[in-house]
């Protein structure tokens, strides 16, 4: 039974590690998205950093990415930033891919 238990434990550890990396990648993506969006909104310096933190915090409203999407979309609409929903979602996907690479490299 020890071999089976060892394999099960290894699988559980690998799953936990993958989940941890995905969480870190999601948080990093949100920071990158916040920085990208801040630039589009005309924010710089401390304001841009504060905005990126707001985007990160928005992700804790509900599971998934819709809360982050809605936050950025609402802010773009309020400031009349001309970026379509499709462009925003594409940027979110691109930045998640980048964040995953960065997390794996660190």
N, C-alpha and C positions, 0 to 999 in steps of 0.2 A: 504493500500500500504506500510505502514511502515514495516510490517513483511517481505514482499518480498524484500524491499530495504535493510533491515538488513541482510537477508540471502545472498543477492548478495554481499554486502560489506564484509561479513565474508568470503565468497568464494574467493573474490579477495584478501583479506588479507592473507588467507591461501596459495593461489597460489604464491603470492609475497614472502612469507616466504620460501616456498619450493624452489623457484628459487634462492633465496639468499643462502640457505643452500647448494644447488647443486653447485653454483658458488664457495662457500668457499671450498667445498669438492674437486672440480676440481683443485683449486689452491693448496690445501694441497697435493693432489695426485701428482701434478707436482713437488712440493718441495721434497716429499718422493722419487719420481722417479729420480729426479736429484741427490739426495743423494745416492741412490742405484747405479745409473749409474756411478757416480763419483768414487765410490769404485771399480767398475768393470774396470774403466779407470785408476785406480791407483792414483787417486787424494785424497788429504786429507787436512784438515784444511781450510784455506782461499780459496784455489783453489777449494775444494769441495763445499764450500758455494757459491762461484762465479758461479760455474757450475750449481748448483741447481737454482740460479737466472736466468741463461740463459735458462734453461728448462722452467721455469715459463713464461719468456718473449716470448718464442717461441709459446706459446699457443695463443697469440694475433694476429698471422699472419692470421688465418682463423678460421671459426667456426668448431667445432669438435676436435677430437684428432689427426688427421693425421699430423698436423704440429708438434706436440710434438713427435709423433712416428718418423717422418722423421728426426728430429733434432738428437734424440738419436741414431737412426739407422746409420745416416751419421757419427756421432762421433765414434760409435763402429767400423764401417767399417774402418775408418781412422786409428784407433789404433789396428786393427786386433783383436777385442774382439769377441770371438766365442760364440755369442748368436743368436739363430734363430729368425726370425720374430715372429713365434708363441710363443716362450718363452718371448719375449719382450712384446707382446700384453697380454699375460697371467699375466705378472708382473704388467702391467698397470691396468688390471682389479682387481687384488688382492689388489693393493695399493689404488685404488678408493674405494673399499669396506672398507678397513681400514680407509681411510680418512673420509668417510661418518660416520662411527662409532665415530671417534674422534670428528668430528664437532657436532654430535648430543649430545655427552657427555659434550661438553664445554658450 
